[in-house]
Amino acid sequence: MFKKSDSSVSQIERFDTLIGTNSNFEGKLTADGTIRIDGHFQGDIFAKGNVFIGEEGKVLGNITAKDIYNSGTIEGNVTALGQLKITSTGNLFGDIHVASFVVEEKAIFEGKCSMKDASQHDEKVKKLDIKKANA
């Protein structure tokens, strides 16, 4: 009846930039589109689109992108203008600045988390009267 959502990072079939499993790349990567890393990358990544790190992928550097989906290893700071998702096979060692943060069970995150100020959201939280709720 209930089906667990697919946690793999292959949610998008088209990638503008791909660093394959047996590839090593060092430098600065800037892209307007979507990036997928299945190999090793050392340096900073700046993407206007999304960044996907596959299970075998490893990034030693900082990442700034719209949404970031990590199933591999990131050692560096991450800025996601949208969502950062660390899947069950993912490891992230560094500080993050995000609007939304999802961590699956068995994922590893070591660092500081900074999210948008709650006052930027349209809905206000209402105080719940415990006495009325239990009556």
C-alpha positions in Angstrom: 0.0 0.0 0.0 2.7 2.4 0.9 5.8 2.6 -1.2 9.1 4.1 -0.2 10.3 6.8 -2.5 13.4 6.1 -4.6 16.4 7.6 -2.8 18.8 7.3 -5.7 20.2 10.4 -7.2 19.2 9.3 -10.7 16.0 11.3 -10.6 16.9 13.4 -13.6 17.9 11.7 -16.8 19.6 14.7 -18.4 22.8 16.1 -17.0 24.6 19.1 -18.6 27.9 18.1 -16.9 28.9 14.6 -15.9 32.0 13.5 -14.2 32.0 9.7 -14.6 32.9 6.9 -12.1 36.5 6.4 -13.2 37.2 10.2 -13.6 39.2 12.5 -11.4 38.9 16.3 -11.9 40.6 19.2 -10.2 39.7 22.8 -10.5 36.7 25.1 -10.4 33.4 24.0 -12.1 30.8 26.6 -13.1 27.6 25.5 -14.9 24.2 27.0 -15.8 22.6 23.6 -15.8 22.6 20.3 -13.9 25.8 18.6 -12.7 26.3 14.9 -11.8 29.4 13.7 -10.1 30.1 9.9 -9.9 33.9 10.2 -9.8 36.3 12.4 -7.7 36.2 16.2 -7.9 38.6 18.5 -6.0 37.7 22.2 -6.1 34.6 24.4 -5.9 31.4 23.9 -7.7 29.0 26.7 -8.7 25.8 25.7 -10.5 22.6 27.6 -11.3 20.9 24.2 -11.7 21.1 21.2 -9.4 24.0 19.1 -8.3 23.9 15.3 -7.9 26.6 13.3 -6.2 26.3 9.6 -6.9 27.1 6.8 -4.4 30.7 6.5 -5.8 31.1 10.3 -6.1 33.4 12.3 -3.9 33.8 16.1 -3.7 36.6 17.8 -1.8 35.5 21.4 -2.0 32.6 23.8 -1.6 29.3 23.5 -3.5 26.8 26.2 -4.3 23.7 25.3 -6.3 19.9 25.4 -6.5 19.2 21.9 -5.1 21.9 19.4 -4.0 21.3 15.6 -3.8 24.1 13.7 -2.1 24.5 10.0 -2.1 28.3 10.0 -2.0 30.8 12.1 0.1 31.2 15.8 0.3 34.1 17.3 2.3 33.4 21.0 2.2 30.8 23.7 2.8 27.5 23.5 1.0 25.0 26.3 0.0 21.7 25.1 -1.4 19.4 27.9 -2.5 16.6 25.3 -2.4 16.9 21.8 -0.9 19.9 19.8 0.3 19.1 16.1 0.5 21.5 13.5 2.0 20.5 10.0 1.1 21.1 6.9 3.2 24.5 6.4 1.5 25.5 10.0 1.7 28.2 11.6 3.9 28.7 15.4 4.4 31.5 16.9 6.4 31.2 20.6 6.4 28.9 23.5 7.2 25.6 24.0 5.3 23.5 27.0 4.4 20.1 25.8 3.1 16.4 26.7 2.7 15.3 23.1 3.1 17.2 20.1 4.6 16.4 16.4 4.3 18.5 13.7 5.8 17.6 10.0 5.3 18.3 7.4 8.0 21.9 6.1 8.0 23.2 9.3 6.3 26.1 11.1 8.0 26.3 14.9 8.5 29.0 16.5 10.6 28.9 20.3 10.6 26.8 23.4 11.3 23.5 24.0 9.7 22.1 27.5 8.9 18.6 27.8 7.5 16.5 30.7 6.3 15.1 33.0 9.0 11.7 31.7 10.0 10.3 35.3 9.7 10.7 35.0 5.9 7.9 32.4 5.7 4.3 33.6 5.1 2.6 31.4 7.6 2.8 32.2 11.3 3.0 29.5 13.9 0.0 29.6 16.4 0.5 28.8 20.0 -1.4 25.7 21.0 -3.4 25.8 24.2 -2.6 22.4 25.8 -5.6 22.5 28.2 -8.1 22.9 25.4 -6.4 20.3 23.2 -6.6 17.7 26.0 -10.2 18.4 26.9 
